[in-house]
Amino acid sequence: MSRVCPVTGKGPQSGNKRSKSMIATRRKWDVNLQKHTMIIDGKKVQVRMSAHAYRSLLKNSK
C-alpha cells in the first residue's frame, strides 16, 4: 500500500540526515497515515489518511 494521503495527496519527502560531523546521508520522511472510519454515501468506510487532513476535516465539519 502506498504512503500517500488520498485527501491531500501528500507523499513521502526525502532529504539529508546530518551526523555530528555534518556527513550527509539520504533519508525519507513518511506521511503520518492513520486509519479512520468515515461515513461515505451512508456506509462506514475505513480510510487511511494523514492526521493533518483528518484534523482539518473535523474542524471544517463543525
Predicted model as a PDB file, atoms N, CA, C, CB and O in Angstrom, pLDDT in the B-factor column:
MODEL        1                                                                  
ATOM      1  N   MET A   1       0.845  -1.177   0.000  1.00 64.00           N  
ATOM      2  CA  MET A   1       0.000   0.000   0.000  1.00 64.00           C  
ATOM      3  C   MET A   1       0.889   1.238   0.000  1.00 64.00           C  
ATOM      4  CB  MET A   1      -0.960   0.000   1.219  1.00 64.00           C  
ATOM      5  O   MET A   1       1.871   1.305   0.739  1.00 64.00           O  
ATOM      6  N   SER A   2       0.545   2.199  -0.817  1.00 80.00           N  
ATOM      7  CA  SER A   2       1.398   3.375  -0.955  1.00 80.00           C  
ATOM      8  C   SER A   2       1.259   4.301   0.253  1.00 80.00           C  
ATOM      9  CB  SER A   2       1.057   4.132  -2.241  1.00 80.00           C  
ATOM     10  O   SER A   2       0.246   4.297   0.952  1.00 80.00           O  
ATOM     11  N   ARG A   3       2.284   5.074   0.470  1.00 91.00           N  
ATOM     12  CA  ARG A   3       2.305   6.015   1.592  1.00 91.00           C  
ATOM     13  C   ARG A   3       1.878   7.400   1.119  1.00 91.00           C  
ATOM     14  CB  ARG A   3       3.712   6.073   2.233  1.00 91.00           C  
ATOM     15  O   ARG A   3       2.608   8.375   1.295  1.00 91.00           O  
ATOM     16  N   VAL A   4       0.684   7.483   0.516  1.00 95.00           N  
ATOM     17  CA  VAL A   4       0.163   8.746   0.015  1.00 95.00           C  
ATOM     18  C   VAL A   4      -1.216   8.963   0.612  1.00 95.00           C  
ATOM     19  CB  VAL A   4       0.111   8.762  -1.540  1.00 95.00           C  
ATOM     20  O   VAL A   4      -2.034   8.044   0.649  1.00 95.00           O  
ATOM     21  N   CYS A   5      -1.476  10.184   1.081  1.00 95.00           N  
ATOM     22  CA  CYS A   5      -2.779  10.537   1.635  1.00 95.00           C  
ATOM     23  C   CYS A   5      -3.760  10.746   0.484  1.00 95.00           C  
ATOM     24  CB  CYS A   5      -2.685  11.816   2.528  1.00 95.00           C  
ATOM     25  O   CYS A   5      -3.478  11.541  -0.412  1.00 95.00           O  
ATOM     26  N   PRO A   6      -4.914  10.050   0.480  1.00 91.00           N  
ATOM     27  CA  PRO A   6      -5.863  10.219  -0.621  1.00 91.00           C  
ATOM     28  C   PRO A   6      -6.579  11.568  -0.593  1.00 91.00           C  
ATOM     29  CB  PRO A   6      -6.884   9.110  -0.586  1.00 91.00           C  
ATOM     30  O   PRO A   6      -7.102  12.002  -1.619  1.00 91.00           O  
ATOM     31  N   VAL A   7      -6.614  12.231   0.546  1.00 92.00           N  
ATOM     32  CA  VAL A   7      -7.325  13.500   0.667  1.00 92.00           C  
ATOM     33  C   VAL A   7      -6.454  14.660   0.184  1.00 92.00           C  
ATOM     34  CB  VAL A   7      -7.760  13.732   2.123  1.00 92.00           C  
ATOM     35  O   VAL A   7      -6.884  15.459  -0.647  1.00 92.00           O  
ATOM     36  N   THR A   8      -5.245  14.748   0.700  1.00 93.00           N  
ATOM     37  CA  THR A   8      -4.379  15.879   0.382  1.00 93.00           C  
ATOM     38  C   THR A   8      -3.375  15.578  -0.714  1.00 93.00           C  
ATOM     39  CB  THR A   8      -3.651  16.318   1.607  1.00 93.00           C  
ATOM     40  O   THR A   8      -2.841  16.502  -1.326  1.00 93.00           O  
ATOM     41  N   GLY A   9      -3.106  14.310  -0.976  1.00 95.00           N  
ATOM     42  CA  GLY A   9      -2.115  13.937  -1.983  1.00 95.00           C  
ATOM     43  C   GLY A   9      -0.687  14.022  -1.490  1.00 95.00           C  
ATOM     44  O   GLY A   9       0.255  13.924  -2.276  1.00 95.00           O  
ATOM     45  N   LYS A  10      -0.521  14.207  -0.177  1.00 95.00           N  
ATOM     46  CA  LYS A  10       0.830  14.294   0.385  1.00 95.00           C  
ATOM     47  C   LYS A  10       1.499  12.926   0.324  1.00 95.00           C  
ATOM     48  CB  LYS A  10       0.790  14.815   1.849  1.00 95.00           C  
ATOM     49  O   LYS A  10       0.877  11.906   0.621  1.00 95.00           O  
ATOM     50  N   GLY A  11       2.774  12.915  -0.064  1.00 96.00           N  
ATOM     51  CA  GLY A  11       3.556  11.693  -0.129  1.00 96.00           C  
ATOM     52  C   GLY A  11       4.816  11.832   0.689  1.00 96.00           C  
ATOM     53  O   GLY A  11       5.016  12.851   1.350  1.00 96.00           O  
ATOM     54  N   PRO A  12       5.672  10.824   0.658  1.00 96.00           N  
ATOM     55  CA  PRO A  12       6.909  10.902   1.415  1.00 96.00           C  
ATOM     56  C   PRO A  12       7.848  11.954   0.849  1.00 96.00           C  
ATOM     57  CB  PRO A  12       7.594   9.555   1.435  1.00 96.00           C  
ATOM     58  O   PRO A  12       7.891  12.179  -0.361  1.00 96.00           O  
ATOM     59  N   GLN A  13       8.605  12.602   1.746  1.00 96.00           N  
ATOM     60  CA  GLN A  13       9.596  13.591   1.344  1.00 96.00           C  
ATOM     61  C   GLN A  13      10.978  13.036   1.647  1.00 96.00           C  
ATOM     62  CB  GLN A  13       9.367  14.952   2.069  1.00 96.00           C  
ATOM     63  O   GLN A  13      11.137  12.223   2.558  1.00 96.00           O  
ATOM     64  N   SER A  14      11.965  13.463   0.900  1.00 97.00           N  
ATOM     65  CA  SER A  14      13.322  12.985   1.132  1.00 97.00           C  
ATOM     66  C   SER A  14      14.236  14.162   1.422  1.00 97.00           C  
ATOM     67  CB  SER A  14      13.839  12.183  -0.079  1.00 97.00           C  
ATOM     68  O   SER A  14      13.948  15.309   1.082  1.00 97.00           O  
ATOM     69  N   GLY A  15      15.339  13.837   2.057  1.00 98.00           N  
ATOM     70  CA  GLY A  15      16.309  14.864   2.404  1.00 98.00           C  
ATOM     71  C   GLY A  15      17.551  14.219   2.972  1.00 98.00           C  
ATOM     72  O   GLY A  15      17.790  13.029   2.770  1.00 98.00           O  
ATOM     73  N   ASN A  16      18.334  14.995   3.676  1.00 98.00           N  
ATOM     74  CA  ASN A  16      19.586  14.504   4.246  1.00 98.00           C  
ATOM     75  C   ASN A  16      19.485  14.362   5.753  1.00 98.00           C  
ATOM     76  CB  ASN A  16      20.736  15.433   3.887  1.00 98.00           C  
ATOM     77  O   ASN A  16      18.923  15.215   6.439  1.00 98.00           O  
ATOM     78  N   LYS A  17      20.040  13.269   6.252  1.00 97.00           N  
ATOM     79  CA  LYS A  17      20.246  13.113   7.683  1.00 97.00           C  
ATOM     80  C   LYS A  17      21.656  13.621   7.957  1.00 97.00           C  
ATOM     81  CB  LYS A  17      20.050  11.606   8.157  1.00 97.00           C  
ATOM     82  O   LYS A  17      22.596  13.242   7.258  1.00 97.00           O  
ATOM     83  N   ARG A  18      21.812  14.460   8.947  1.00 97.00           N  
ATOM     84  CA  ARG A  18      23.120  15.051   9.239  1.00 97.00           C  
ATOM     85  C   ARG A  18      23.664  14.503  10.541  1.00 97.00           C  
ATOM     86  CB  ARG A  18      23.027  16.583   9.305  1.00 97.00           C  
ATOM     87  O   ARG A  18      22.998  14.557  11.575  1.00 97.00           O  
ATOM     88  N   SER A  19      24.874  13.976  10.488  1.00 97.00           N  
ATOM     89  CA  SER A  19      25.524  13.491  11.700  1.00 97.00           C  
ATOM     90  C   SER A  19      26.206  14.654  12.417  1.00 97.00           C  
ATOM     91  CB  SER A  19      26.549  12.376  11.368  1.00 97.00           C  
ATOM     92  O   SER A  19      26.157  15.794  11.955  1.00 97.00           O  
ATOM     93  N   LYS A  20      26.828  14.362  13.523  1.00 98.00           N  
ATOM     94  CA  LYS A  20      27.515  15.408  14.290  1.00 98.00           C  
ATOM     95  C   LYS A  20      28.635  16.049  13.469  1.00 98.00           C  
ATOM     96  CB  LYS A  20      28.086  14.827  15.595  1.00 98.00           C  
ATOM     97  O   LYS A  20      28.917  17.239  13.607  1.00 98.00           O  
ATOM     98  N   SER A  21      29.270  15.241  12.613  1.00 98.00           N  
ATOM     99  CA  SER A  21      30.353  15.771  11.774  1.00 98.00           C  
ATOM    100  C   SER A  21      29.833  16.305  10.440  1.00 98.00           C  
ATOM    101  CB  SER A  21      31.401  14.687  11.522  1.00 98.00           C  
ATOM    102  O   SER A  21      30.620  16.546   9.525  1.00 98.00           O  
ATOM    103  N   MET A  22      28.508  16.494  10.319  1.00 98.00           N  
ATOM    104  CA  MET A  22      27.837  17.062   9.155  1.00 98.00           C  
ATOM    105  C   MET A  22      27.943  16.198   7.893  1.00 98.00           C  
ATOM    106  CB  MET A  22      28.404  18.418   8.872  1.00 98.00           C  
ATOM    107  O   MET A  22      27.816  16.708   6.780  1.00 98.00           O  
ATOM    108  N   ILE A  23      28.177  14.885   8.065  1.00 98.00           N  
ATOM    109  CA  ILE A  23      28.162  13.977   6.925  1.00 98.00           C  
ATOM    110  C   ILE A  23      26.708  13.757   6.534  1.00 98.00           C  
ATOM    111  CB  ILE A  23      28.879  12.617   7.258  1.00 98.00           C  
ATOM    112  O   ILE A  23      25.869  13.457   7.383  1.00 98.00           O  
ATOM    113  N   ALA A  24      26.413  13.905   5.248  1.00 98.00           N  
ATOM    114  CA  ALA A  24      25.034  13.802   4.765  1.00 98.00           C  
ATOM    115  C   ALA A  24      24.764  12.397   4.240  1.00 98.00           C  
ATOM    116  CB  ALA A  24      24.761  14.848   3.662  1.00 98.00           C  
ATOM    117  O   ALA A  24      25.493  11.892   3.387  1.00 98.00           O  
ATOM    118  N   THR A  25      23.710  11.775   4.756  1.00 98.00           N  
ATOM    119  CA  THR A  25      23.217  10.509   4.213  1.00 98.00           C  
ATOM    120  C   THR A  25      21.738  10.691   3.917  1.00 98.00           C  
ATOM    121  CB  THR A  25      23.460   9.309   5.207  1.00 98.00           C  
ATOM    122  O   THR A  25      21.034  11.380   4.655  1.00 98.00           O  
ATOM    123  N   ARG A  26      21.267  10.077   2.842  1.00 98.00           N  
ATOM    124  CA  ARG A  26      19.898  10.258   2.406  1.00 98.00           C  
ATOM    125  C   ARG A  26      18.925   9.545   3.344  1.00 98.00           C  
ATOM    126  CB  ARG A  26      19.729   9.752   0.979  1.00 98.00           C  
ATOM    127  O   ARG A  26      19.221   8.462   3.849  1.00 98.00           O  
ATOM    128  N   ARG A  27      17.774  10.154   3.571  1.00 97.00           N  
ATOM    129  CA  ARG A  27      16.717   9.566   4.380  1.00 97.00           C  
ATOM    130  C   ARG A  27      15.383  10.046   3.854  1.00 97.00           C  
ATOM    131  CB  ARG A  27      16.884   9.925   5.877  1.00 97.00           C  
ATOM    132  O   ARG A  27      15.342  10.917   2.985  1.00 97.00           O  
ATOM    133  N   LYS A  28      14.272   9.489   4.369  1.00 96.00           N  
ATOM    134  CA  LYS A  28      12.978   9.990   3.940  1.00 96.00           C  
ATOM    135  C   LYS A  28      12.030  10.092   5.118  1.00 96.00           C  
ATOM    136  CB  LYS A  28      12.386   9.094   2.860  1.00 96.00           C  
ATOM    137  O   LYS A  28      12.135   9.351   6.096  1.00 96.00           O  
ATOM    138  N   TRP A  29      11.109  11.021   4.999  1.00 96.00           N  
ATOM    139  CA  TRP A  29      10.079  11.259   5.988  1.00 96.00           C  
ATOM    140  C   TRP A  29       8.754  10.784   5.404  1.00 96.00           C  
ATOM    141  CB  TRP A  29      10.017  12.763   6.396  1.00 96.00           C  
ATOM    142  O   TRP A  29       8.297  11.307   4.388  1.00 96.00           O  
ATOM    143  N   ASP A  30       8.140   9.794   6.043  1.00 95.00           N  
ATOM    144  CA  ASP A  30       6.848   9.303   5.584  1.00 95.00           C  
ATOM    145  C   ASP A  30       5.726  10.159   6.154  1.00 95.00           C  
ATOM    146  CB  ASP A  30       6.655   7.832   5.981  1.00 95.00           C  
ATOM    147  O   ASP A  30       5.894  10.849   7.160  1.00 95.00           O  
ATOM    148  N   VAL A  31       4.584  10.098   5.492  1.00 95.00           N  
ATOM    149  CA  VAL A  31       3.403  10.821   5.938  1.00 95.00           C  
ATOM    150  C   VAL A  31       2.815  10.084   7.137  1.00 95.00           C  
ATOM    151  CB  VAL A  31       2.354  10.957   4.787  1.00 95.00           C  
ATOM    152  O   VAL A  31       2.882   8.856   7.204  1.00 95.00           O  
ATOM    153  N   ASN A  32       2.242  10.821   8.078  1.00 96.00           N  
ATOM    154  CA  ASN A  32       1.633  10.240   9.272  1.00 96.00           C  
ATOM    155  C   ASN A  32       0.236   9.725   8.925  1.00 96.00           C  
ATOM    156  CB  ASN A  32       1.568  11.283  10.429  1.00 96.00           C  
ATOM    157  O   ASN A  32      -0.762  10.392   9.198  1.00 96.00           O  
ATOM    158  N   LEU A  33       0.171   8.528   8.318  1.00 96.00           N  
ATOM    159  CA  LEU A  33      -1.110   7.953   7.912  1.00 96.00           C  
ATOM    160  C   LEU A  33      -1.748   7.209   9.077  1.00 96.00           C  
ATOM    161  CB  LEU A  33      -0.927   7.009   6.710  1.00 96.00           C  
ATOM    162  O   LEU A  33      -1.085   6.441   9.775  1.00 96.00           O  
ATOM    163  N   GLN A  34      -3.024   7.442   9.277  1.00 95.00           N  
ATOM    164  CA  GLN A  34      -3.804   6.802  10.335  1.00 95.00           C  
ATOM    165  C   GLN A  34      -5.060   6.205   9.719  1.00 95.00           C  
ATOM    166  CB  GLN A  34      -4.167   7.816  11.467  1.00 95.00           C  
ATOM    167  O   GLN A  34      -5.547   6.702   8.704  1.00 95.00           O  
ATOM    168  N   LYS A  35      -5.585   5.150  10.317  1.00 96.00           N  
ATOM    169  CA  LYS A  35      -6.849   4.582   9.864  1.00 96.00           C  
ATOM    170  C   LYS A  35      -7.997   5.302  10.564  1.00 96.00           C  
ATOM    171  CB  LYS A  35      -6.905   3.052  10.138  1.00 96.00           C  
ATOM    172  O   LYS A  35      -8.021   5.403  11.791  1.00 96.00           O  
ATOM    173  N   HIS A  36      -8.946   5.802   9.774  1.00 95.00           N  
ATOM    174  CA  HIS A  36     -10.107   6.489  10.313  1.00 95.00           C  
ATOM    175  C   HIS A  36     -11.354   5.917   9.668  1.00 95.00           C  
ATOM    176  CB  HIS A  36     -10.013   8.017  10.082  1.00 95.00           C  
ATOM    177  O   HIS A  36     -11.367   5.643   8.468  1.00 95.00           O  
ATOM    178  N   THR A  37     -12.403   5.736  10.459  1.00 95.00           N  
ATOM    179  CA  THR A  37     -13.674   5.266   9.944  1.00 95.00           C  
ATOM    180  C   THR A  37     -14.553   6.474   9.651  1.00 95.00           C  
ATOM    181  CB  THR A  37     -14.363   4.300  10.946  1.00 95.00           C  
ATOM    182  O   THR A  37     -14.823   7.294  10.528  1.00 95.00           O  
ATOM    183  N   MET A  38     -14.998   6.569   8.390  1.00 91.00           N  
ATOM    184  CA  MET A  38     -15.819   7.688   7.970  1.00 91.00           C  
ATOM    185  C   MET A  38     -17.093   7.157   7.325  1.00 91.00           C  
ATOM    186  CB  MET A  38     -15.045   8.608   6.994  1.00 91.00           C  
ATOM    187  O   MET A  38     -17.135   6.026   6.841  1.00 91.00           O  
ATOM    188  N   ILE A  39     -18.119   7.980   7.325  1.00 90.00           N  
ATOM    189  CA  ILE A  39     -19.367   7.620   6.672  1.00 90.00           C  
ATOM    190  C   ILE A  39     -19.372   8.280   5.295  1.00 90.00           C  
ATOM    191  CB  ILE A  39     -20.613   8.057   7.527  1.00 90.00           C  
ATOM    192  O   ILE A  39     -19.432   9.504   5.180  1.00 90.00           O  
ATOM    193  N   ILE A  40     -19.308   7.450   4.253  1.00 88.00           N  
ATOM    194  CA  ILE A  40     -19.296   7.938   2.877  1.00 88.00           C  
ATOM    195  C   ILE A  40     -20.459   7.275   2.148  1.00 88.00           C  
ATOM    196  CB  ILE A  40     -17.922   7.636   2.164  1.00 88.00           C  
ATOM    197  O   ILE A  40     -20.525   6.049   2.062  1.00 88.00           O  
ATOM    198  N   ASP A  41     -21.372   8.084   1.627  1.00 94.00           N  
ATOM    199  CA  ASP A  41     -22.583   7.601   0.942  1.00 94.00           C  
ATOM    200  C   ASP A  41     -23.408   6.677   1.834  1.00 94.00           C  
ATOM    201  CB  ASP A  41     -22.206   6.867  -0.350  1.00 94.00           C  
ATOM    202  O   ASP A  41     -23.973   5.693   1.356  1.00 94.00           O  
ATOM    203  N   GLY A  42     -23.479   6.993   3.133  1.00 94.00           N  
ATOM    204  CA  GLY A  42     -24.285   6.225   4.067  1.00 94.00           C  
ATOM    205  C   GLY A  42     -23.646   4.932   4.542  1.00 94.00           C  
ATOM    206  O   GLY A  42     -24.283   4.177   5.276  1.00 94.00           O  
ATOM    207  N   LYS A  43     -22.409   4.651   4.148  1.00 96.00           N  
ATOM    208  CA  LYS A  43     -21.722   3.426   4.562  1.00 96.00           C  
ATOM    209  C   LYS A  43     -20.472   3.780   5.339  1.00 96.00           C  
ATOM    210  CB  LYS A  43     -21.367   2.549   3.342  1.00 96.00           C  
ATOM    211  O   LYS A  43     -19.804   4.773   5.052  1.00 96.00           O  
ATOM    212  N   LYS A  44     -20.161   2.947   6.336  1.00 96.00           N  
ATOM    213  CA  LYS A  44     -18.921   3.132   7.083  1.00 96.00           C  
ATOM    214  C   LYS A  44     -17.768   2.572   6.265  1.00 96.00           C  
ATOM    215  CB  LYS A  44     -18.996   2.447   8.479  1.00 96.00           C  
ATOM    216  O   LYS A  44     -17.771   1.405   5.874  1.00 96.00           O  
ATOM    217  N   VAL A  45     -16.782   3.425   6.015  1.00 95.00           N  
ATOM    218  CA  VAL A  45     -15.612   3.048   5.230  1.00 95.00           C  
ATOM    219  C   VAL A  45     -14.370   3.397   6.024  1.00 95.00           C  
ATOM    220  CB  VAL A  45     -15.604   3.756   3.844  1.00 95.00           C  
ATOM    221  O   VAL A  45     -14.273   4.479   6.603  1.00 95.00           O  
ATOM    222  N   GLN A  46     -13.410   2.465   6.049  1.00 96.00           N  
ATOM    223  CA  GLN A  46     -12.155   2.735   6.741  1.00 96.00           C  
ATOM    224  C   GLN A  46     -11.167   3.322   5.737  1.00 96.00           C  
ATOM    225  CB  GLN A  46     -11.581   1.439   7.403  1.00 96.00           C  
ATOM    226  O   GLN A  46     -10.873   2.708   4.711  1.00 96.00           O  
ATOM    227  N   VAL A  47     -10.653   4.526   6.043  1.00 94.00           N  
ATOM    228  CA  VAL A  47      -9.779   5.262   5.135  1.00 94.00           C  
ATOM    229  C   VAL A  47      -8.463   5.526   5.834  1.00 94.00           C  
ATOM    230  CB  VAL A  47     -10.433   6.590   4.670  1.00 94.00           C  
ATOM    231  O   VAL A  47      -8.437   5.893   7.009  1.00 94.00           O  
ATOM    232  N   ARG A  48      -7.353   5.337   5.101  1.00 95.00           N  
ATOM    233  CA  ARG A  48      -6.038   5.704   5.629  1.00 95.00           C  
ATOM    234  C   ARG A  48      -5.723   7.103   5.133  1.00 95.00           C  
ATOM    235  CB  ARG A  48      -4.926   4.679   5.192  1.00 95.00           C  
ATOM    236  O   ARG A  48      -5.474   7.299   3.943  1.00 95.00           O  
ATOM    237  N   MET A  49      -5.730   8.076   6.031  1.00 95.00           N  
ATOM    238  CA  MET A  49      -5.422   9.453   5.662  1.00 95.00           C  
ATOM    239  C   MET A  49      -4.477  10.049   6.686  1.00 95.00           C  
ATOM    240  CB  MET A  49      -6.707  10.301   5.551  1.00 95.00           C  
ATOM    241  O   MET A  49      -4.327   9.534   7.794  1.00 95.00           O  
ATOM    242  N   SER A  50      -3.845  11.140   6.296  1.00 96.00           N  
ATOM    243  CA  SER A  50      -2.887  11.771   7.199  1.00 96.00           C  
ATOM    244  C   SER A  50      -3.625  12.382   8.385  1.00 96.00           C  
ATOM    245  CB  SER A  50      -2.059  12.850   6.458  1.00 96.00           C  
ATOM    246  O   SER A  50      -4.789  12.766   8.279  1.00 96.00           O  
ATOM    247  N   ALA A  51      -2.936  12.462   9.501  1.00 95.00           N  
ATOM    248  CA  ALA A  51      -3.525  13.013  10.716  1.00 95.00           C  
ATOM    249  C   ALA A  51      -3.882  14.478  10.513  1.00 95.00           C  
ATOM    250  CB  ALA A  51      -2.566  12.855  11.904  1.00 95.00           C  
ATOM    251  O   ALA A  51      -4.887  14.948  11.047  1.00 95.00           O  
ATOM    252  N   HIS A  52      -3.077  15.202   9.755  1.00 95.00           N  
ATOM    253  CA  HIS A  52      -3.339  16.620   9.490  1.00 95.00           C  
ATOM    254  C   HIS A  52      -4.623  16.787   8.677  1.00 95.00           C  
ATOM    255  CB  HIS A  52      -2.147  17.260   8.744  1.00 95.00           C  
ATOM    256  O   HIS A  52      -5.412  17.692   8.947  1.00 95.00           O  
ATOM    257  N   ALA A  53      -4.835  15.925   7.689  1.00 95.00           N  
ATOM    258  CA  ALA A  53      -6.049  16.007   6.863  1.00 95.00           C  
ATOM    259  C   ALA A  53      -7.281  15.670   7.696  1.00 95.00           C  
ATOM    260  CB  ALA A  53      -5.950  15.053   5.645  1.00 95.00           C  
ATOM    261  O   ALA A  53      -8.326  16.299   7.531  1.00 95.00           O  
ATOM    262  N   TYR A  54      -7.174  14.689   8.587  1.00 94.00           N  
ATOM    263  CA  TYR A  54      -8.300  14.303   9.430  1.00 94.00           C  
ATOM    264  C   TYR A  54      -8.682  15.436  10.371  1.00 94.00           C  
ATOM    265  CB  TYR A  54      -7.965  13.040  10.229  1.00 94.00           C  
ATOM    266  O   TYR A  54      -9.866  15.711  10.564  1.00 94.00           O  
ATOM    267  N   ARG A  55      -7.687  16.097  10.960  1.00 94.00           N  
ATOM    268  CA  ARG A  55      -7.965  17.219  11.862  1.00 94.00           C  
ATOM    269  C   ARG A  55      -8.631  18.357  11.124  1.00 94.00           C  
ATOM    270  CB  ARG A  55      -6.683  17.711  12.522  1.00 94.00           C  
ATOM    271  O   ARG A  55      -9.555  18.978  11.651  1.00 94.00           O  
ATOM    272  N   SER A  56      -8.180  18.647   9.907  1.00 94.00           N  
ATOM    273  CA  SER A  56      -8.783  19.753   9.157  1.00 94.00           C  
ATOM    274  C   SER A  56     -10.198  19.384   8.724  1.00 94.00           C  
ATOM    275  CB  SER A  56      -7.919  20.113   7.924  1.00 94.00           C  
ATOM    276  O   SER A  56     -11.054  20.266   8.663  1.00 94.00           O  
ATOM    277  N   LEU A  57     -10.478  18.121   8.421  1.00 92.00           N  
ATOM    278  CA  LEU A  57     -11.832  17.689   8.098  1.00 92.00           C  
ATOM    279  C   LEU A  57     -12.755  17.860   9.300  1.00 92.00           C  
ATOM    280  CB  LEU A  57     -11.832  16.229   7.631  1.00 92.00           C  
ATOM    281  O   LEU A  57     -13.898  18.295   9.157  1.00 92.00           O  
ATOM    282  N   LEU A  58     -12.257  17.516  10.478  1.00 91.00           N  
ATOM    283  CA  LEU A  58     -13.060  17.668  11.692  1.00 91.00           C  
ATOM    284  C   LEU A  58     -13.340  19.134  11.989  1.00 91.00           C  
ATOM    285  CB  LEU A  58     -12.354  17.020  12.883  1.00 91.00           C  
ATOM    286  O   LEU A  58     -14.452  19.484  12.383  1.00 91.00           O  
ATOM    287  N   LYS A  59     -12.336  19.999  11.804  1.00 93.00           N  
ATOM    288  CA  LYS A  59     -12.516  21.429  12.071  1.00 93.00           C  
ATOM    289  C   LYS A  59     -13.506  22.051  11.100  1.00 93.00           C  
ATOM    290  CB  LYS A  59     -11.177  22.159  11.988  1.00 93.00           C  
ATOM    291  O   LYS A  59     -14.308  22.896  11.497  1.00 93.00           O  
ATOM    292  N   ASN A  60     -13.463  21.643   9.812  1.00 90.00           N  
ATOM    293  CA  ASN A  60     -14.323  22.225   8.804  1.00 90.00           C  
ATOM    294  C   ASN A  60     -15.753  21.689   8.871  1.00 90.00           C  
ATOM    295  CB  ASN A  60     -13.748  21.972   7.441  1.00 90.00           C  
ATOM    296  O   ASN A  60     -16.673  22.326   8.358  1.00 90.00           O  
ATOM    297  N   SER A  61     -15.952  20.518   9.502  1.00 82.00           N  
ATOM    298  CA  SER A  61     -17.295  19.950   9.584  1.00 82.00           C  
ATOM    299  C   SER A  61     -18.122  20.582  10.695  1.00 82.00           C  
ATOM    300  CB  SER A  61     -17.211  18.456   9.798  1.00 82.00           C  
ATOM    301  O   SER A  61     -19.343  20.426  10.717  1.00 82.00           O  
ATOM    302  N   LYS A  62     -17.474  21.297  11.626  1.00 77.00           N  
ATOM    303  CA  LYS A  62     -18.200  21.914  12.736  1.00 77.00           C  
ATOM    304  C   LYS A  62     -18.856  23.198  12.321  1.00 77.00           C  
ATOM    305  CB  LYS A  62     -17.278  22.169  13.899  1.00 77.00           C  
ATOM    306  O   LYS A  62     -19.510  23.849  13.135  1.00 77.00           O  
TER     307      LYS A  62                                                      
ENDMDL                                                                          
END                                                                             
